[in-house]
Amino acid sequence: MNLPRLNWALSRLKVEHVTQQAAEASAALLKSAGLHGHKYAIDSMIAEAALRQQGPVALLTSDVDDIAKLCGDRVHLVRL
């Protein structure tokens, strides 16, 4: 493991708290995308946090299709 590289990557992370306001915005994203249910709950919280960031924003995900429904073209999605 390359510890300096890992430390650099970790220094770039930003921890986002799940707040009532974030949850409400997430629910609004789900509604506007026509999605519902627990399958999309975490995706919508991640999308909401990404959309709140100052751009440009890139999001690494294995679920590009669902995240794209929530973010549109406002977030650059990278498939893992």
C-alpha positions in Angstrom: 0.0 0.0 0.0 1.2 3.5 -0.9 0.5 5.3 2.4 1.3 8.8 1.1 -1.1 8.3 -1.8 -3.9 7.0 0.5 -3.4 10.0 2.9 -3.6 12.4 -0.1 -6.9 10.7 -1.3 -8.4 10.8 2.2 -7.5 14.5 2.6 -9.7 15.2 -0.4 -12.8 13.7 1.1 -15.5 15.8 2.6 -17.9 14.2 5.1 -21.5 15.2 4.7 -24.0 14.9 7.5 -27.5 13.7 6.9 -29.7 16.5 8.1 -33.4 17.0 7.9 -32.9 19.6 5.2 -30.8 17.1 3.2 -33.4 14.4 3.6 -36.2 16.6 2.4 -34.2 17.7 -0.6 -33.4 14.0 -1.3 -37.1 13.2 -1.2 -37.8 16.0 -3.6 -35.2 14.6 -6.0 -36.8 11.2 -5.8 -40.2 12.7 -6.6 -39.0 14.8 -9.5 -37.2 11.7 -11.0 -40.4 9.6 -10.6 -38.5 7.2 -8.3 -39.7 5.7 -5.0 -38.8 3.1 -2.4 -35.9 2.0 -0.4 -33.9 0.9 -3.5 -33.3 4.6 -4.3 -33.1 6.1 -0.8 -29.3 6.0 -0.5 -28.8 6.9 -4.2 -30.9 10.0 -3.6 -28.9 11.1 -0.5 -25.7 10.7 -2.4 -27.1 12.6 -5.4 -28.4 15.4 -3.1 -25.0 15.8 -1.5 -23.2 15.9 -4.8 -25.6 18.5 -6.2 -25.0 20.7 -3.2 -21.2 20.9 -3.8 -19.6 23.7 -5.7 -18.7 22.5 -9.2 -17.3 20.9 -11.0 -18.3 17.7 -9.3 -17.4 14.1 -10.3 -19.1 11.2 -8.6 -17.7 7.7 -8.8 -20.4 5.0 -8.8 -21.3 1.6 -10.0 -24.9 2.7 -10.4 -24.6 5.3 -13.1 -28.1 4.8 -14.5 -30.0 5.5 -11.3 -27.7 8.3 -10.2 -28.1 9.9 -13.6 -31.8 10.0 -13.1 -31.3 12.0 -10.0 -28.5 14.3 -11.0 -29.2 14.8 -14.6 -26.2 16.4 -16.3 -25.2 18.6 -13.3 -22.7 16.0 -12.0 -20.1 14.2 -14.0 -20.6 10.4 -13.3 -17.7 8.0 -13.5 -18.6 4.3 -13.7 -16.7 2.0 -11.4 
